[in-house]
Amino acid sequence: MDNKIDIPMAVIKRMPKYFRYLEDLLRGNISIISSRELSVKIGFTSSQIRQDLNSFGEFGSRGYGYNVQELYEQVKGILGLYKEHKVIIIGAGNIGQALANYSRLEKLRVRLEAIFDANPKLIGISINDVEIRDVGTLDSYLSENMIDICIICVPCSQVEGIKDILVKHKVKGIWNFSPVDIDIPGGIITENVHFSDSLLTLTCLLNEQQGRQEQKESEDRIA
Amino acid sequence: MDNKIDIPMAVIKRMPKYFRYLEDLLRGNISIISSRELSVKIGFTSSQIRQDLNSFGEFGSRGYGYNVQELYEQVKGILGLYKEHKVIIIGAGNIGQALANYSRLEKLRVRLEAIFDANPKLIGISINDVEIRDVGTLDSYLSENMIDICIICVPCSQVEGIKDILVKHKVKGIWNFSPVDIDIPGGIITENVHFSDSLLTLTCLLNEQQGRQEQKESEDRIA
């Protein structure tokens, strides 16, 4: 029997933003907020906010607004943040090092357990008090350690080999910063991050804006 | 008169993924692809693909499929990649350095013109042949140089000051890696990047999966 709670992916993708904004409200000592006020801050419509939060159960009371602390705790629960997540970083290049030093991880109870790399010059060095190990020992490391999330920051050519090891050890999640999408059907939950996608969204919007400006200028000349 | 080409943001956000997959197809020497085949690869439905691409004009011919090279060139145009974009990085910490070394920028014709930081230990050092300058000189630099995109990688406390300078000099776009969202209504087009959002999507999905498994186990025990 399949009791899957079918929360649309789009709703799940919006949850982290709710979390960030609720954190901000708490820092600002705001204790009650209406969906309309939250809408202005966060940029989703009030009805979308009500609908999103209803996917997970009853929140807030009509005409009164949301209790920020309560909503924050509940969103935190939805995001699985009451549990500590053990992670490892595979690939200690620029991105891997930036993530190892990323202070927000700790706040989100994400504990960096180990870092792996193939480069002999990096092996043995510590980042944020975590030593870089030889990636050749990843297989045996995962035999002995339960890891929730593997952060992959290796070049394309190394992804397949790493993937096989992670599948073998039934790692739960992959946070993938490598240039190739990882998709393991029915298997490990994966989030693929592509920096350049957001850059290209930006160039696309700039291009559109420029097109509009040029069109306007040409029309102004004709008029 | 407003001649805005109103392409939904969701479509624009999908364009970079089309671009990446079309690049892959070209590398694999695939010259024709149906929307159904593209759908399997990219993970959007065929009808979504047809609808997305139609937002920008006529692509492909019915029953024949898309000419990959042609589609690639057109998506490249939509993304504004026939134009070189001049960028600067503000903040040369881990993320700033990772981006300065990010080889994909060059492939996308994004030219790194300068890097700025406040740390005297970093000023004068070069990353990827670009020297780190004193952020105190940013204002005068922007008076003399036309920059398309500013990449912001500074801590929260410095964002406001930087933002004021960018608004003053009418920079076109901001690619924001700082922890706070930047939103300049009617002003500079901004893409806010939050690493942790994708991590939280992952922990949310892991949490959901665990919830389902626990429910199943408890039902199995009862059955």
Interface residues (C-beta under 8 A of the other chain):
Chain A: M1 N3 K4 I5 I7 I12 K13 M15 P16 K17 F19 R20 G43 I78 L79 G80 L81 K83 H85 G93 N94 I95 Q97 A98 L99 N101 Y102 R104 L105 L108 V110 D148 I149 K172 G173 W175 P179 D183 I189 T190 E191 V193 H194 F195 S196 D197 S198 L199 L200 T201 L202 T203 C204 L205 L206 N207 E208 Q209 Q210 G211 R212 Q215 K216 E219
Chain B: M1 N3 K4 I5 I7 I12 K13 M15 P16 K17 F19 R20 G43 I78 L79 G80 L81 K83 H85 G93 N94 I95 Q97 A98 L99 N101 Y102 R104 L105 L108 V110 D148 I149 K172 G173 W175 P179 D181 D183 I189 T190 E191 V193 H194 F195 S196 D197 S198 L199 L200 T201 L202 T203 C204 L205 L206 N207 E208 Q209 Q210 G211 R212 Q215 K216 E219
